[in-house]
Amino acid sequence: MRNEPLPARVLDAIRAEGLIVPGDDVTAALSGGADSVALLALLRELRAELGFTLRAAHFHHGIRGAEADRDEAFCRDLCAQWAIPLTVGRGDAPAYAAEHGMSLETAARTLRYDYLDRTAPGKLATAHTADDNAETLLLHLIRGTGPRGLGGIPPKRGKLIRPLLGFEKRELLDYLTQNGIPHVEDSTNEADDGLRNRVRHRVMPLLTAENPRFTAAVGRAMRLSRAEDAYLSRLAAEAAGACRLETGWSCAALLDLDPVLRRRVLLSLLEELGLESPAASNVADLEALLRSPKPSAALILPGGVRVCRSYNALLPHPTESRPELPTCALRVPGETVLPGQAGKITCFVTKSSDFSQKNVSTFLVKYDMISTRGWTVRARRPGDRLRRSGGTKAVKALMIDRKLPVSLRGRLPVLLWEDRLIGVFGLGMDPAFAASPGEDALLFQFEPPAL
């Protein structure tokens, strides 16, 4: 380990990676924990030499009760003491997790990064360390990964920068102790109910016992992997260009590529076609399409992305354009076939506990709050807003959040009762109208058309 003070080494790392340049506006993500406090303190110490504007942002996830309130108060006090502008956001991670069918940890991370991304006017700095990077690599290996996953966490991606990625947590704790800088502890970090915590508490100590410089060794391996990944990506871009036709790509040219390079090229093609975070199975499906013995064949990928093969050409296939759903009165109770082959909606009276398949295509509405008259569906309109557990949000924004293709947004039925927007099938319903278990309810079930 070099003998220079930590701020000097962090300064060298920032300059080597080009993370911050004079004139930048940098927002530090501040949880109140040791790593984030060290990040803010180091950036505060270096901002004059680097010539950037510093601010901070804290997010309250709506979990951990009084402890989370304490964290927010600590961040407010620290930033006031250091004269650093602070913005604070709040969310309801448990409600978001339930609404979107995800783990609490994933929901909290999604809400946090969404807030931080919207809040940071320039670059966003997070306090990921070498320990975090080593844990991430182990998680990727446990879950299965390709070459990109072996690169771990990159030091920068878009507006996101990680100035402490080359430093171990113990170095940051020593820095805080030496400078008398306080921090708070998150009690959930000590629990073993999450995979990352189990890796941190059980696996990392065993590996560090075998090699006390394990995190540094893993860091070097990941830097090599990222460099090789970048090189392969450049080769893949050149190969994709050589395979390109006027309106698509040559199947024969793609199949002539080395298998390793072909997988890279197909990944890039899937991303170009609009598929976010393509999986290995998507690449395999696209390769099967290339090898199809039929002169014409088509493939429908997640998110409505379509691609077809026509003899020797692999072609992007636009989703068939269909008219938006017009206003349509519903039979309540009864079955309504929607015009334009937009599917059908079935409605009947039930007890909410009698129907366990609650999802974004099935709504259970309080029977005593409404009548069976005045029910309609239509396509979304500008200005439509849907009330959810975390507040109201534009329907268009919710559709963008769900990454719905533009071609489908005008086909999702918006459910209204006497012009009150109750819900949007595929997105969710207003919780104020949701029936509780055991209550009489009107059940609305949307069955979309088959592809």
Backbone torsions as a table, in degrees:
resi	resn	phi	psi	omega
1	MET	NA	136.5	179.1
2	ARG	-67.6	152.4	-175.1
3	ASN	-87.6	-9.4	-178.8
4	GLU	-62.4	151.7	175.2
5	PRO	-59.1	155.1	-177.7
6	LEU	-57.2	-44.2	-179.8
7	PRO	-57.0	-38.7	-179.8
8	ALA	-66.2	-38.0	-179.7
9	ARG	-72.3	-36.7	176.0
10	VAL	-65.4	-40.1	177.1
11	LEU	-59.4	-45.0	178.4
12	ASP	-60.9	-42.0	-178.8
13	ALA	-65.9	-41.5	178.9
14	ILE	-61.5	-44.0	-179.6
15	ARG	-69.7	-39.6	-178.4
16	ALA	-62.8	-37.4	-178.5
17	GLU	-92.1	-6.1	-178.1
18	GLY	64.6	36.3	-175.7
19	LEU	-74.0	-38.5	-178.4
20	ILE	-134.1	132.6	177.0
21	VAL	-124.9	159.4	-179.3
22	PRO	-53.3	135.6	179.5
23	GLY	95.3	-8.4	-179.9
24	ASP	-66.5	153.0	171.4
25	ASP	-111.6	114.7	-172.6
26	VAL	-116.8	126.3	173.9
27	THR	-104.9	123.6	178.2
28	ALA	-93.5	125.6	175.3
29	ALA	-72.2	120.0	-172.4
30	LEU	-120.8	110.9	176.0
31	SER	-93.9	-24.1	-173.7
32	GLY	104.6	-14.0	177.3
33	GLY	-72.7	170.5	-173.7
34	ALA	-57.8	-46.4	-175.5
35	ASP	-63.1	-46.4	-176.2
36	SER	-71.6	-33.8	177.2
37	VAL	-67.6	-40.6	177.0
38	ALA	-62.6	-40.6	177.7
39	LEU	-59.1	-48.9	-178.1
40	LEU	-63.5	-41.0	-179.5
41	ALA	-64.8	-42.2	-179.4
42	LEU	-67.3	-42.9	178.0
43	LEU	-64.7	-37.2	177.2
44	ARG	-62.2	-39.4	-179.1
45	GLU	-71.4	-28.5	-173.8
46	LEU	-100.5	-7.0	-169.6
47	ARG	-65.3	-33.6	-179.9
48	ALA	-67.1	-42.4	-178.5
49	GLU	-70.0	-35.8	-179.7
50	LEU	-86.9	-19.8	176.1
51	GLY	71.6	50.6	178.9
52	PHE	-129.3	163.8	176.4
53	THR	-91.1	134.6	-177.3
54	LEU	-117.4	135.3	173.1
55	ARG	-143.0	172.7	-178.7
56	ALA	-134.9	158.9	177.6
57	ALA	-142.3	136.4	179.3
58	HIS	-124.5	142.7	179.3
59	PHE	-124.7	127.3	177.0
60	HIS	-96.4	118.0	-172.4
61	HIS	-82.8	-6.1	-176.8
62	GLY	77.8	21.9	176.7
63	ILE	-131.9	167.5	179.4
64	ARG	68.9	10.1	169.0
65	GLY	50.0	-123.9	-174.9
66	ALA	-64.3	-28.9	-179.8
67	GLU	-66.4	-39.5	177.7
68	ALA	-68.1	-36.9	175.7
69	ASP	-63.1	-39.5	176.7
70	ARG	-61.2	-42.2	179.6
71	ASP	-60.6	-44.3	-179.7
72	GLU	-63.1	-43.4	179.5
73	ALA	-63.3	-39.8	178.7
74	PHE	-61.7	-44.6	-179.4
75	CYS	-64.5	-39.3	177.5
76	ARG	-62.8	-44.9	-178.5
77	ASP	-65.8	-42.9	-178.2
78	LEU	-62.9	-46.6	-178.7
79	CYS	-67.8	-34.1	176.0
80	ALA	-65.6	-41.5	179.7
81	GLN	-64.3	-38.0	-177.7
82	TRP	-92.7	1.4	179.8
83	ALA	56.4	44.7	177.2
84	ILE	-110.4	123.8	178.9
85	PRO	-58.2	134.4	-178.8
86	LEU	-128.2	134.8	170.2
87	THR	-114.8	143.8	-177.7
88	VAL	-125.9	131.4	176.9
89	GLY	-118.8	159.5	179.7
90	ARG	-133.8	148.1	177.1
91	GLY	-147.2	175.9	178.6
92	ASP	-121.8	84.2	-176.0
93	ALA	-61.5	-41.9	178.4
94	PRO	-59.7	-42.8	179.5
95	ALA	-66.4	-40.4	-179.9
96	TYR	-65.4	-39.3	178.5
97	ALA	-63.2	-43.7	179.8
98	ALA	-66.5	-40.4	-178.0
99	GLU	-66.0	-37.7	-174.2
100	HIS	-104.1	3.9	176.3
101	GLY	64.1	45.1	-178.7
102	MET	-130.4	168.3	179.1
103	SER	-69.3	158.8	179.0
104	LEU	-62.5	-39.2	179.7
105	GLU	-62.2	-44.4	179.8
106	THR	-66.8	-40.7	178.9
107	ALA	-62.9	-43.6	-179.9
108	ALA	-62.9	-42.5	180.0
109	ARG	-64.9	-42.3	-179.8
110	THR	-61.4	-48.2	179.9
111	LEU	-63.8	-41.3	-177.6
112	ARG	-63.0	-48.8	-177.2
113	TYR	-70.9	-31.0	175.6
114	ASP	-63.3	-43.8	179.0
115	TYR	-65.9	-47.4	-177.6
116	LEU	-62.2	-40.3	-179.8
117	ASP	-64.6	-40.1	179.5
118	ARG	-72.1	-29.2	-174.3
119	THR	-82.3	-38.2	-174.9
120	ALA	-74.2	115.2	179.5
121	PRO	-74.5	-22.4	179.1
122	GLY	-124.6	-122.2	179.9
123	LYS	-82.7	150.8	179.1
124	LEU	-116.9	117.7	-178.4
125	ALA	-101.3	128.7	175.3
126	THR	-116.4	160.1	-170.0
127	ALA	-97.9	33.6	177.0
128	HIS	-62.0	137.0	-177.8
129	THR	-113.0	177.3	176.1
130	ALA	-62.5	-33.4	177.2
131	ASP	-64.2	-44.8	177.7
132	ASP	-59.2	-40.0	-177.7
133	ASN	-66.4	-42.4	178.3
134	ALA	-63.9	-41.5	177.8
135	GLU	-62.9	-40.5	179.8
136	THR	-62.6	-41.4	177.8
137	LEU	-61.8	-43.7	179.1
138	LEU	-62.8	-40.4	177.8
139	LEU	-62.2	-41.8	178.0
140	HIS	-61.5	-40.5	-180.0
141	LEU	-67.8	-39.4	179.9
142	ILE	-63.8	-42.3	-175.6
143	ARG	-85.3	-15.4	-176.0
144	GLY	98.8	131.1	-176.4
145	THR	-152.8	163.0	173.9
146	GLY	-106.0	-168.1	-177.5
147	PRO	-56.6	-36.9	-179.2
148	ARG	-64.6	-38.3	179.5
149	GLY	-65.9	-26.9	178.8
150	LEU	-71.9	-14.1	178.0
151	GLY	-80.7	-8.6	178.7
152	GLY	65.2	-146.6	-178.1
153	ILE	-88.2	123.8	177.7
154	PRO	-76.5	152.8	179.8
155	PRO	-67.8	-22.3	176.1
156	LYS	-152.2	146.8	176.4
157	ARG	-154.1	110.8	-176.2
158	GLY	63.0	-127.8	-179.7
159	LYS	-84.2	-7.2	-175.8
160	LEU	-85.5	128.7	177.4
161	ILE	-127.9	151.2	-177.8
162	ARG	-132.3	83.4	-174.1
163	PRO	-65.8	-21.4	-173.9
164	LEU	-102.3	13.7	-172.6
165	LEU	-65.0	-24.8	-179.9
166	GLY	-93.4	11.6	-174.5
167	PHE	-124.1	145.3	-177.6
168	GLU	-86.7	153.3	-177.1
169	LYS	-58.9	-36.5	-178.8
170	ARG	-63.5	-31.3	176.7
171	GLU	-65.8	-38.6	179.9
172	LEU	-69.4	-39.9	178.3
173	LEU	-63.7	-41.3	177.1
174	ASP	-60.8	-41.5	179.8
175	TYR	-62.4	-43.7	179.6
176	LEU	-64.7	-42.9	-179.2
177	THR	-63.9	-45.6	-178.1
178	GLN	-62.9	-29.3	-176.7
179	ASN	-104.0	6.0	177.1
180	GLY	62.0	36.2	-178.0
181	ILE	-98.1	122.7	-178.2
182	PRO	-80.4	164.5	172.7
183	HIS	-153.5	173.0	177.5
184	VAL	-114.5	160.8	179.7
185	GLU	-112.9	137.0	175.8
186	ASP	-91.5	114.7	-175.5
187	SER	-62.6	-25.6	-178.5
188	THR	-70.3	-17.3	177.9
189	ASN	-67.1	-19.2	-179.3
190	GLU	-88.5	-12.8	-179.0
191	ALA	-78.9	156.3	179.3
192	ASP	-110.8	27.0	-177.8
193	ASP	-83.7	-8.4	177.4
194	GLY	-115.0	150.5	-177.4
195	LEU	-61.1	-43.3	-179.1
196	ARG	-60.1	-42.2	179.3
197	ASN	-64.7	-37.3	178.0
198	ARG	-66.3	-39.8	175.5
199	VAL	-62.3	-42.3	-177.9
200	ARG	-65.5	-42.8	-173.0
201	HIS	-87.1	-29.4	-172.6
202	ARG	-109.3	-42.5	-173.4
203	VAL	-86.2	-47.7	-177.0
204	MET	-57.6	-42.3	178.6
205	PRO	-60.9	-35.9	179.0
206	LEU	-66.4	-42.7	-179.4
207	LEU	-69.7	-38.3	178.9
208	THR	-67.9	-32.2	176.3
209	ALA	-64.6	-34.1	177.5
210	GLU	-75.0	-35.1	179.5
211	ASN	-144.6	101.3	-178.2
212	PRO	-57.3	-19.4	178.5
213	ARG	-104.8	32.4	-176.2
214	PHE	-58.3	-46.7	-177.1
215	THR	-63.0	-36.7	178.3
216	ALA	-67.5	-40.4	179.2
217	ALA	-64.5	-42.2	178.2
218	VAL	-65.3	-38.7	178.5
219	GLY	-59.9	-42.7	178.1
220	ARG	-63.5	-43.0	179.7
221	ALA	-62.7	-39.1	-179.4
222	MET	-69.9	-37.1	177.0
223	ARG	-62.8	-40.3	176.2
224	LEU	-63.4	-43.1	179.7
225	SER	-62.0	-41.0	179.5
226	ARG	-66.1	-38.2	178.6
227	ALA	-65.6	-42.7	178.9
228	GLU	-68.0	-36.1	177.3
229	ASP	-63.3	-42.7	178.9
230	ALA	-63.1	-39.3	178.8
231	TYR	-65.1	-45.5	178.2
232	LEU	-62.6	-36.2	178.4
233	SER	-64.3	-38.5	177.4
234	ARG	-65.7	-42.2	177.1
235	LEU	-62.2	-40.9	-179.5
236	ALA	-64.5	-38.8	178.4
237	ALA	-63.4	-40.8	177.5
238	GLU	-65.5	-42.0	-179.7
239	ALA	-66.0	-40.3	178.8
240	ALA	-62.2	-39.4	177.7
241	GLY	-63.0	-38.7	179.7
242	ALA	-69.3	-25.0	-179.2
243	CYS	-89.8	-5.5	-172.3
244	ARG	-76.1	137.7	171.7
245	LEU	-104.5	-177.1	-177.7
246	GLU	-62.8	-38.6	-176.5
247	THR	-120.4	4.7	-177.7
248	GLY	-173.2	-136.8	-178.2
249	TRP	-137.5	150.9	179.5
250	SER	-79.2	121.3	178.1
251	CYS	-63.1	-43.6	-179.0
252	ALA	-62.0	-42.6	-179.6
253	ALA	-66.5	-38.6	177.2
254	LEU	-64.4	-42.4	-178.9
255	LEU	-70.3	-21.8	178.6
256	ASP	-78.1	-13.3	-178.6
257	LEU	-71.0	153.6	171.5
258	ASP	-56.2	139.8	-176.1
259	PRO	-54.0	-39.1	180.0
260	VAL	-64.7	-45.6	-179.9
261	LEU	-68.8	-36.7	-179.6
262	ARG	-62.4	-41.0	178.4
263	ARG	-60.7	-40.1	177.7
264	ARG	-63.2	-43.8	-178.8
265	VAL	-64.6	-42.8	-179.5
266	LEU	-65.4	-35.2	174.8
267	LEU	-60.3	-44.9	-179.5
268	SER	-66.7	-35.3	178.1
269	LEU	-66.1	-41.0	178.9
270	LEU	-62.0	-41.3	178.0
271	GLU	-65.7	-38.6	178.6
272	GLU	-65.9	-32.2	179.5
273	LEU	-75.7	-9.5	175.9
274	GLY	108.5	6.4	179.8
275	LEU	-86.3	120.4	-178.9
276	GLU	-85.2	136.3	178.1
277	SER	49.4	63.4	-179.8
278	PRO	-58.7	140.2	178.0
279	ALA	-94.3	166.2	178.2
280	ALA	-59.6	-33.8	179.6
281	SER	-66.4	-33.0	177.3
282	ASN	-67.1	-39.6	176.6
283	VAL	-63.6	-42.9	179.8
284	ALA	-63.0	-40.1	178.7
285	ASP	-64.3	-40.8	-179.7
286	LEU	-68.1	-38.2	177.4
287	GLU	-65.9	-37.4	176.6
288	ALA	-62.7	-36.4	177.1
289	LEU	-64.5	-39.6	177.7
290	LEU	-60.2	-36.6	-174.4
291	ARG	-92.7	2.3	-177.7
292	SER	-58.0	132.8	178.4
293	PRO	-72.2	-13.5	-179.7
294	LYS	-77.8	140.6	178.7
295	PRO	-66.4	-25.7	178.2
296	SER	-134.4	130.5	178.9
297	ALA	-155.7	159.4	-177.2
298	ALA	-135.3	157.4	-179.6
299	LEU	-136.8	131.7	175.7
300	ILE	-108.8	120.5	-176.5
301	LEU	-104.0	166.8	179.4
302	PRO	-52.8	145.5	179.6
303	GLY	81.2	10.3	179.7
304	GLY	80.5	9.0	177.9
305	VAL	-70.3	129.4	-177.2
306	ARG	-123.9	142.1	176.7
307	VAL	-144.3	146.3	-178.2
308	CYS	-134.8	158.3	174.3
309	ARG	-110.5	130.4	175.3
310	SER	-128.0	100.2	-174.8
311	TYR	56.0	-115.2	-175.5
312	ASN	-94.3	9.6	-175.5
313	ALA	-113.8	132.1	171.3
314	LEU	-98.4	119.9	-168.8
315	LEU	-124.5	137.1	169.6
316	PRO	-66.1	136.3	-175.2
317	HIS	-118.0	106.3	-179.0
318	PRO	-58.8	139.3	175.1
319	THR	-61.7	136.0	-177.6
320	GLU	-56.6	127.3	-179.3
321	SER	-77.8	125.6	178.2
322	ARG	-125.0	150.8	-178.3
323	PRO	-65.8	154.7	177.0
324	GLU	-65.7	154.8	179.6
325	LEU	-69.0	122.8	177.6
326	PRO	-78.2	168.9	176.6
327	THR	-64.0	131.5	-174.4
328	CYS	-140.4	126.2	177.3
329	ALA	-74.4	142.6	-178.8
330	LEU	-101.3	145.9	171.4
331	ARG	-84.4	118.2	-175.6
332	VAL	-130.9	110.7	-7.4
333	PRO	-76.1	165.7	179.1
334	GLY	143.3	-171.0	-178.7
335	GLU	-119.2	133.9	179.9
336	THR	-122.4	118.5	174.1
337	VAL	-85.3	121.3	-176.1
338	LEU	-77.3	145.2	-178.8
339	PRO	-68.7	159.4	176.6
340	GLY	69.9	27.4	-179.8
341	GLN	53.8	45.1	-178.4
342	ALA	-96.2	8.4	178.9
343	GLY	104.5	-161.7	179.0
344	LYS	-146.2	158.0	178.6
345	ILE	-125.0	127.3	178.3
346	THR	-108.7	139.0	-179.6
347	CYS	-134.5	135.2	172.5
348	PHE	-153.9	163.6	-179.9
349	VAL	-88.3	136.5	-178.2
350	THR	-154.2	177.1	167.2
351	LYS	-92.6	135.4	-174.8
352	SER	-59.8	-31.6	179.7
353	SER	-73.6	-15.0	-179.9
354	ASP	-75.2	-13.8	-175.9
355	PHE	-125.8	106.2	-173.3
356	SER	-89.2	-14.4	-175.6
357	GLN	-84.7	63.7	176.9
358	LYS	-78.1	125.8	178.7
359	ASN	-155.8	-177.5	-174.2
360	VAL	-74.7	-2.3	174.4
361	SER	-109.7	5.1	179.3
362	THR	-133.5	122.4	-179.5
363	PHE	-116.7	132.8	174.1
364	LEU	-110.6	108.6	-172.8
365	VAL	-103.6	137.1	179.3
366	LYS	-54.5	122.2	-175.7
367	TYR	-72.5	-31.2	-176.2
368	ASP	-82.4	-3.0	-179.8
369	MET	-95.0	-16.1	-170.2
370	ILE	-137.1	174.5	173.3
371	SER	-112.4	177.2	179.3
372	THR	-91.0	8.3	179.2
373	ARG	-109.9	158.5	173.8
374	GLY	83.1	17.0	-179.2
375	TRP	-92.3	128.3	178.0
376	THR	-139.9	164.4	168.8
377	VAL	-131.3	156.2	177.6
378	ARG	-160.9	176.8	173.1
379	ALA	-75.9	159.9	176.9
380	ARG	-63.1	154.2	177.1
381	ARG	-128.3	155.3	176.5
382	PRO	-54.5	133.9	-179.8
383	GLY	94.3	-11.8	176.8
384	ASP	-60.8	132.0	176.4
385	ARG	-131.6	141.9	-178.5
386	LEU	-115.4	128.9	176.5
387	ARG	-81.5	126.4	176.2
388	ARG	-122.2	-179.5	-176.6
389	SER	-62.0	-28.4	-179.1
390	GLY	-94.5	8.8	-177.7
391	GLY	119.3	-177.8	-179.7
392	THR	-89.5	151.8	179.3
393	LYS	-149.9	148.3	179.2
394	ALA	-61.2	137.5	179.2
395	VAL	-60.2	-38.9	178.6
396	LYS	-59.7	-43.2	-179.7
397	ALA	-64.9	-38.5	177.6
398	LEU	-63.0	-39.2	178.8
399	MET	-66.4	-38.2	177.1
400	ILE	-66.1	-41.5	177.7
401	ASP	-58.6	-38.7	-179.8
402	ARG	-81.2	0.4	178.8
403	LYS	57.3	40.2	176.9
404	LEU	-75.2	133.0	177.1
405	PRO	-58.8	146.2	-179.4
406	VAL	-55.4	-36.1	-176.9
407	SER	-65.1	-19.5	-178.5
408	LEU	-98.9	-14.1	-171.1
409	ARG	-67.3	-30.9	178.4
410	GLY	-85.5	1.3	-178.3
411	ARG	-105.3	-13.6	179.3
412	LEU	-75.3	127.4	-178.3
413	PRO	-71.2	129.0	171.3
414	VAL	-94.1	121.3	-175.6
415	LEU	-91.6	126.9	-179.0
416	LEU	-129.0	146.4	171.0
417	TRP	-125.5	113.4	-177.3
418	GLU	50.0	47.6	177.2
419	ASP	71.7	3.8	174.5
420	ARG	-89.6	125.8	-179.0
421	LEU	-75.3	112.9	-177.1
422	ILE	-90.8	-38.2	-178.1
423	GLY	-175.8	171.3	175.1
424	VAL	-128.4	117.3	-179.2
425	PHE	-61.5	130.3	-175.6
426	GLY	98.9	-15.2	-179.8
427	LEU	-119.7	-38.9	-179.0
428	GLY	135.4	179.8	-176.6
429	MET	-128.5	164.9	177.3
430	ASP	-66.5	119.5	-176.8
431	PRO	-65.1	-18.4	179.1
432	ALA	-65.1	-22.8	-178.5
433	PHE	-102.5	0.9	-174.6
434	ALA	-76.5	133.1	178.0
435	ALA	-75.0	141.9	175.8
436	SER	-87.2	160.6	179.0
437	PRO	-54.4	132.8	178.7
438	GLY	91.3	-12.9	-179.6
439	GLU	-82.4	152.3	170.3
440	ASP	-65.8	140.3	-175.6
441	ALA	-146.9	152.4	166.5
442	LEU	-92.9	122.5	178.6
443	LEU	-98.5	122.0	174.2
444	PHE	-109.7	123.3	179.6
445	GLN	-124.7	122.8	-180.0
446	PHE	-96.5	127.5	175.6
447	GLU	-114.3	106.0	-177.5
448	PRO	-68.4	162.4	179.1
449	PRO	-71.6	153.9	175.9
450	ALA	-71.4	147.2	177.8
451	LEU	-65.1	NA	NA
